[in-house]
Amino acid sequence: MMLSLAAYAGGPVKEWGQLRVEGTQLCDQNGKPVVLRGVSFGWHNIWPRFYNKGAVKWIKNDWNATVVRAAMGLMIEDNYLENPDFALTCVENVVKAAIKNDVYVIVDWHSHQMYTDEAVKFFDHFSKKYGKYPNVIYEIFNEPVNDSWEALKDYSSAVIKAIRANDPDNIILVGCPHWDQDIHLVADSPLKGFDNIMYTVHFYAATHKQDLRDRMENAIRRGVPVFVSESAGMEASGNGPINAEEWQKWIDTMERLRVSWVCWSVSDKDETCSMILPRAKANGQWTDDLLKKSGKMVRDFLRKYNAH
């Protein structure tokens, strides 16, 4: 036990190493099941101030997160398509800080529309540069909306092949239709020929309740590896009251099924899902009076469930 605690004190990547998927389960380098729990930064092009090493360090050390997610925006103003150099700078700030602080990091293609050529080019570039680090996880399409699963399979195959040409083993997260809710379509016809891929489910607990939990669990029982890469306790709009009871039901379900989960978001917008108050500094040091209700709840969840 003392050796295990000492290893974790250095960071989860030091302890768990190269992650892999066995069956439906995310596992460490030795094939032991693991569950990642952490937080997502908001859109890089709206909240770039939080994309810094201090924020990553604080989230790891104070919130006890084992994974952070860099949401590289493909929409709204000043996005990756309009300003790729700025986007890469923001994302790389988080990735480098995650590597230094020994936590896992999800590089999220944060879009609701399909940009196949651009995604292939980006993930080819990024996997060449960072694929050697076991910290990196690729999320290749945040939340498809109107794309069919067949179209998404073609898109995903193209992007996965680009990544695998440079990085044979890091985890790849694949989105599914209807804001990552139609996971049953994946169960009917999963991708073939790829290792170490998982499929994303997103929920906002005041909107998405038992029906989606059942759909996720049924997909897992049918052999689909699931990773909840974005979640929160309020309505799907990101606003409205937090439904603490439903949120806890989601946490209980994910813990029972050993599903990894990430909460949205490190941002300071006037909405329920933003965790940080505008007067807070960008680089962490967030005391209770600088956290909104969602931020306090997420920090408490992470401290509880990532206790090791």
Secondary structure, DSSP 8 states (H G I E B T S, - for coil): -HHHHHHHHT-HHHHH-S-EEETTEEE-TTS-B---EEEEE--TTT-GGG-SHHHHHHHHHTS--SEEEEEEESSSTT-TTT-HHHHHHHHHHHHHHHHHHT-EEEEEEE-SS--HHHHHHHHHHHHHHHTT-TTEEEE--S--SS--HHHHHHHHHHHHHHHHTT-SSS-EEE--HHHHT-HHHHHHS---S-SSEEEEEEEETTTS-HHHHHHHHHHHHTT--EEEEEEESS-TTS-S---HHHHHHHHHHHHHHT--EEEEEE---SSTT--B-TTS-TTS---GGGB-HHHHHHHHHHHHHT--
